[in-house]
Amino acid sequence: MTRANGNGTVPVRDNRRSMQHAEGPAAVLAIGTANPTSTIAQQDQFADQFFRVTNSDDLTDLKAKFERICDKTGIEKRHFHMTEEMLLAHPEFLDRDQPSLDARIEIVATAVPKLAESAARKAIAEWGRPASDITHLIFSTYSGCRAPAADLELATLLNLRPTVCRTILSLHGCYGGGRALHLAKELAENNRGARVLVACSEITLVCFNGPDGSNLVGHALFGDGAGAAIVGAGPFDAASGERPLFEMVAATQTTVPKTEHVLGMQVAGGGIDFHLAIQVPMLIGQNVEQCLRDAFRATLGDDDEDGIPCWNDLFWAVHPGGRPILDNIDAVLKLEKGKLAASRQVLREYGNMSGATIVFVLDELRRRREKDGSGGHQLPEWGALLAFGPGITIETMVLRCPPGLKGN
Ligand SMILES: CC(C)(COP(=O)(O)OP(=O)(O)OC[C@H]1O[C@@H](n2cnc3c(N)ncnc32)[C@H](O)[C@@H]1OP(=O)(O)O)[C@@H](O)C(=O)NCCC(=O)NCCSC(=O)/C=C/c1ccc(O)cc1
């Protein structure tokens, strides 16, 4: 290729193949997570707490239903940024008919990037390279209603280079983490040397309000947390200890037709309203197997059905959107007991932290793998990631634990 300059032409190396593309698939190189400690709520006491702080103890039928729902979630505790003091200072948060969005946004504009910073610092410390080596930042949150947004605030807090390429994913809800990892894979593989910081930070304060007939499931399910990961593709910097934890072999996104009304959120003057229809677990169960087949076909080459693995030969990183979602996936894929243990453990300990949750699941899987090195069962080499959210959108990724790293 040649390029003209003022004096004629100068040779410019055709670097599209040799320089721009990375070697091999992208990989997750490091993971960090964080949760607020201001409120840690036990699920078996949550109905009492929630109805007391929202002055709703007189709604006895609704409270009894909320207790039944909390009991079925498979959650033991959740972390929240919000405190009772905050609620006393903002009684408007209890009533979705009162304007409260400005006050909510003011609080989360600081809290969401701060929580992401805690998770990101852990990921960067594990990665072993300086934060200034990060070339791209992808930030996912459903709390963003401003520009500049939490991505810029996080870049500032971490002192990232001024040329870091930032992308913010807003309102992707529970598939935000899966989408951010998918996008990070594409960026890392197409920009040689790129190191992408993925940060997902979710704080339920933007959705909080008093109980009514439509919001009980969300209040029983969602919690606050942040997950961060460093993603890059080879060549890796062995001198700094850079090593792949999970190779991201292939990724697909699928929208389930005609399901846009069953799951969603809407920014309103009284905070974000969410809608979770009762059919969501069933619809996800009905569609995951096809998504998995498509993702594995993308790994193997189109139309190759022969190499699609037995689902029980894989390890599983599934977004624990709710206990019945995990139960349906277990049933549809005929998974052996314990295959979704990492997802169930994250759900039990933190609830559904929307987009951040999948990073916690990957972290739990890697912890289990490291523990297994001392004598337990090793994770299989190949795995699958599934994350779901409004659309209904299903993010699917084929993962691989590089040989030599299993059980290290
Ligand atoms: C714990 C639940 C609520 C109940 O468990 P179960 O095994 O279905 O138990 P039951 O069938 O006995 O139901 C108990 C009660 O809950 C009621 N219920 C059962 N799902 C429902 C229901 N979606 N509605 C409203 N009543 C219900 C059900 O009717 C019943 O009411 P009642 O007969 O009066 O006791 C369970 O169904 C559950 O976890 N559902 C939520 C699944 C779900 O949609 N997850 C979201 C996936 S996508 C995602 O992760 C996030 C998206 C997101 C979106 C917006 C954001 O802001 C942020 C993120």
The ligand as an ORCA input file, in Angstrom:
! r2SCAN-3c Opt
* xyz 0 1
  C     -38.100    -16.436     43.491
  C     -39.219    -16.418     42.449
  C     -39.833    -15.029     42.366
  C     -40.324    -17.396     42.929
  O     -39.841    -18.718     42.901
  P     -40.729    -19.875     42.207
  O     -39.970    -21.142     42.237
  O     -41.186    -19.408     40.871
  O     -41.926    -19.994     43.280
  P     -43.489    -19.927     43.098
  O     -43.940    -20.425     41.765
  O     -44.062    -20.628     44.300
  O     -43.829    -18.375     43.198
  C     -43.886    -17.720     44.458
  C     -44.719    -16.469     44.246
  O     -43.995    -15.595     43.386
  C     -44.858    -15.173     42.325
  N     -44.033    -14.887     41.153
  C     -43.123    -15.654     40.570
  N     -42.542    -15.017     39.536
  C     -43.112    -13.804     39.495
  C     -42.941    -12.687     38.649
  N     -42.044    -12.691     37.682
  N     -43.700    -11.592     38.900
  C     -44.597    -11.572     39.909
  N     -44.793    -12.609     40.737
  C     -44.066    -13.714     40.532
  C     -45.761    -16.377     42.103
  O     -46.947    -16.015     41.421
  C     -46.024    -16.800     43.544
  O     -47.012    -15.959     44.104
  P     -48.025    -16.543     45.222
  O     -48.779    -17.662     44.580
  O     -48.874    -15.401     45.610
  O     -47.171    -17.036     46.358
  C     -38.683    -16.909     41.075
  O     -39.777    -17.119     40.199
  C     -37.685    -15.951     40.487
  O     -36.543    -15.846     40.924
  N     -38.123    -15.227     39.442
  C     -37.292    -14.175     38.823
  C     -36.669    -14.673     37.555
  C     -36.286    -13.505     36.667
  O     -37.078    -12.993     35.912
  N     -35.030    -13.058     36.762
  C     -34.515    -11.953     35.977
  C     -33.650    -12.521     34.843
  S     -32.989    -11.264     33.875
  C     -32.063    -10.488     35.003
  O     -31.331    -11.182     35.664
  C     -32.158     -9.042     35.235
  C     -32.785     -8.122     34.521
  C     -32.912     -6.758     35.023
  C     -34.055     -6.036     34.737
  C     -34.238     -4.798     35.270
  C     -33.268     -4.213     36.095
  O     -33.435     -2.953     36.618
  C     -32.107     -4.895     36.339
  C     -31.963     -6.153     35.822
*
